[in-house]
Amino acid sequence: MQTKCYLDMDGVLANLFDFISIKILDKEYKEIKTPEEKLKLKKIWTDKDLFIEKLGMPADLFINLSPYSTNDVLINKVIEKFNGFYICSSPAKMFPDECILGKLRWIGQHIIPKYSTYFKGAVFPRQKSEYAMNEDRSKNILIDDYQPYIDSWEAAGGIPIKLQSSLHDSQSILKLLEEEFKNIN
């Protein structure tokens, strides 16, 4: 079976970090320095009332996320290597159906118009690692920013690539992927 490459949304394709940090702390994510600020941002995922007050309903939140300016470089490099790509994105535990709805709308607005020929589908599992290997035990790729997903993907036999798009420009993403893809047949 052919290796599949899964791209995470939040932090890789969609700029969730800046959206939330601007809404809650009135500054971009890269300006967040203190543990207190980081804790305040994390709290949004465990307090439904605070989430709705600050961010609105998840379906609206996700459709309003900006795509990263580096997406074309990232996606085109993945297409060059794998002839297509999938999206694998976990919904927030508090509002899973709302999150999926918003993420599907985001995909329809930002991915389908440019990449419909190469976009193979989206999955929204609680555990991303269930997609780490194909039925024939061949390994799949996950490009993600969240270390626990990277670790569980690797533990399940897949090949993870850690990438937080907000920390890169197009050239550094291209270099990172070229280096990582050299070792993948």
ABEGO torsion letter per residue (X at the ends): XBBBBBBBABGAABBAAAAAAAAAAGBBAAABABAAAAAAAAAAAABAAAAAAAAEBAAAAAAABBBBAAAAAAAAAAAAAAGEBBBBBBBBAABAAAAAAAAAAAAAAAAAAAAAAABAEBBBBABAAAAABBAAGBBBBBBBABAAAAAAAAAAGBBBBBBBAAABBAAAAAAAAAAAAAABX
